[in-house]
Amino acid sequence: MNNNTLKTIAIWISLGLIMMTIFNQFSGSSRFENKLVYSEFMAEVKAGNISKVEINDNNLSGTTAQGKKFTTYAPTDPWLVSDLLKNNVIVDAKPKQKQSLFMSIFISWFPMILLVGVWIFFMKQMQGGGGKSGGPFSFGKSKAKQLDKTNNKTTFADVAGCDEAKEEVAEIVEFLREPSKFHKLGGKIPRGVLMVGPPGTGKTLLARAIAGEAQVPFYTISGSDFVEMFVGVGAARVRDMFEQAKKNSPCIIFIDEIDAVGRHRGAGTGGGNDEREQTLNQLLVELDGFEANSGVIVIAATNRADVLDKALLRPGRFDRQVSVSLPDIKGREEILTVHMRKIPMDVDVKADIIARGTPGFSGADLANLVNEAALFAARFNKKNVDMEDFEQAKDKIYMGPERKSMIMREEERRNTAYHESGHAVVAKLLPNADPVHKVTIMPRGWALGLTWQLPEFDRFSNFKDKMLEEIAILFGGRIAEEVFMKQMSTGAGNDFERATKLARDMVTRYGMSDKLGTMVYADDTQDSFMPMSSKSISEATQQKVDNEIKSILDQQYSVARKLIEKNKKKIEVMAKALLEFETIDSDQINDVMAGKKVRLPKPSRGSSPKAKPKDGGSSGSTAPITAPQPSAKK
């Protein structure tokens, strides 16, 4: 509850107490006095029970012979006084009391004053208290939240994994700290900085760090806060936000998700004067209408830079674009180190090992990983977070929680074991495949079994040989089912889907077909509502494309089948180990491939942690999950 609310409540309580006091003053004076009927009063006078009477107009009050007070109302009686005197009653007559001028004015004007005061109060509330609390009449007031240098403690030390982006924005910090250094040489700092990158890469955190480093006010607002149902509200809010910023310059304005208001103009289907376009026009004017040395810098963030209006990206507005990409293995290690400072860590925790096992993770994903590991440690009443907690947390994020309560028939367990063994053995035998990290038949998420290949390093490009091997590995599960179980299950559905997509991309996008050459046969600009209206290739060429895709799939299916036929014994041993231990790690897999006795699993508090799936071996109508793949950075 803020101070304004408390002040309002106090005012209303005080007003209520004053009104109660006034009413009690007028009505409560005779509350405890004995009221007599006039006939009873006269009977008491004649009986000699009344000692004193005070006459005030037609109102009589007095004292009985016993000392009790009373009141009554007397009609117009000319013999009243004589009757009282005959019965030895002391009579005290007072003139009619006139009301004071102040009381008369108060009683006459108090209701009007009260009404006017209440009206003014509610009007101020509706106007948002000068734009601070957002009432119905504060449409045009900016919703930007201000963080001053006292409550913004974020610095560049809190941002890791994006060294290039920090270098790009370091000039802004230096300009805000020492603008004369640039003005002497005639240099102008970029008026706007656009941060582009996937979700969770730290764009907002980097903007806060800039403000924290420069020790200047920081205004933050979302792009959707400008757009309302009322026409002209967005433009008014843009004007108000920049007016506030100029009063507190030097400062930073941060607009998150600017694509909500900065999309291409004329792209809407409503026609007419679009409210969003008005807001964008006002934003363009404000960005380009700064004074030379106003000290207001606009930072915007989006993950959809392709949909922004060209006028927004021209020099003089957002004239610097900073790419905040997914962190590499070194960046992930730095991010993990930052987040690990906040929790007690065991000595066996190695940030570099965790970073290697989390390809494609963003900064937000890594923060969530550390938090999940801490929750796992708390669940088992540990004092420190160890490596096993991180393994459990990583598996949960990748694949979902273990479904320990799920009861599988022995036939399905054996089928899943051979399915996953087929994937693992083919992956171990192919030269360019990533090392197999773990294999499990413990159900997780929607998958009944999983095979995880852990890359040794980050990949920024994919190659034809490796893509062909990935297709062969995907076919390994189904082939193992056919060879050992003499049947086919629906668990290979996701494998075939991924293999077909890989082969299609090789032929239609990447020019990896010897027969069709280096031409691109996929058209990304086709109309999703009328796909046949803009075909970029003929039906004859499409037939050739389909034949080439089928040829690649058949070739790799044959490669995988030959490998499995030659290594039946290894698959049998691996399937037996899976049925016994449910999860085997890389050391146990190496024992199988070397023809050695499979060692016992490492001691653990529960089931062995699982790994990134190569497929989702599922049966029945349940769809298998697809694990995230390492992201390629270009």
SULHU-V291516 format. One line per field, one symbol per residue. phi: phi as a letter, one per 20 degrees, with the letter a starting at -180 (. if undefined). psi: psi as a letter, one per 20 degrees, with the letter a starting at -180 (. if undefined). burial: 1 if it has 24 or more other C-alpha atoms within 12 Angstrom, else 0. A space follows every 10 residues. Layout:
phi = ???
psi = ???
burial = ???
This chain:
phi = .effffffff ffffffffff fffffedefd fdeeedffff gfffffemed dbcddcmeed bacefeneeb caddffcfef ffffffemef dcecfffeff ffffffffdg gfffffffff ffffffemlm necmefedge efefeddefe ddefcffedc nbffffffef fffffffcff feffemecfg fccdedrffn eoffffffff fffelcgcdc befffeecfe fnfgffffff fffffffdff bcdddelfff cdfgfnefef mmeffffgff fffffffedf fgcfmddddc cadcffefff ffefgodeec ddedeffeff ffffffffff fecfdffefd ffffffecfn feffffffff fffffffffd leecedffff ffffffffcn ffefefddfg ffffffffgf ffgfffffee feffffebcb dffcmedebb cdddffbfdd bdcfgfffff ffffffffff fffeelbcdf fegfffffff fffffgeedd ledffeneee dddfefffec feecfecfff ffffffffff ffffffffff fffffecfff fffffffffe dmccefffff fffemeffff fffbfbfffe bffebdfccm efefedffeg fedd
psi = prhggggggg ghgggggggh gghhhhijhk gjqppqqhgh ghghghikjp hqpppncjpp qaprhijqqr qrpproohjg ghhghhkkpp popqqppqqq gghghghgig hgggggghgg ghghghjklk jhjmahjkgj qqjppporih jnjprhhipr jmhghhhhih hgghghgmhh hhhhjjqpqp hqpopprrqj ikgghhghhg hhgilqqopp qqhiihprip pigghhhggh ghggghhkqq rppooqliih ikrpqjirih ranphhhggg ghggghhijq rglhjppppq qqjmhiiqqh hhiqpienjp pponrqqahg ghggghgghi hiqpqqhipo hhghhhjlqj prghghghgg ghghhgghhk lqhqpahhgh gggghgggir qpmhipoqqh ghggghghgh hggggghhhp hjqqqpgqpq jpppcjqhqq pppoqhrppi qqqgghhhhh ghhhihgggh ggghikrpri ijghghghgg gggghgghhj kkphhiakqp jpoijqphhm hiilpiqrhg hhhhgghhgh ggghghghgg gggghilggg hggghghghg ihpqahghgh gghijrpprq qqpqibqqqa apphrnoqrb jppqqpqpqp ppp.
burial = 0000000000 0000000000 0000000000 0000010000 1101100011 1111100011 1111000011 1111000001 1011000011 1000000000 0000000000 0000000000 0000000000 1110000111 1111011110 0001010111 1110110111 1110110010 0000000111 1111111111 1111111111 1111111111 1111111100 0111111111 1111110111 1111111111 1111100000 0001111111 1111011101 0011111111 1111100110 0110011111 1111111111 1111111011 0010100010 1011111111 1111111111 1111111000 0001111111 1111111111 1100000000 0111111111 1111111111 0111111111 1111111111 1111101100 0100001111 1111111111 1011100111 1111111111 1111111101 0110010000 1000000000 0000000000 0000110111 0110011011 1111001111 1111111110 1111110111 0110000100 1000001111 1111111110 0001111111 1000
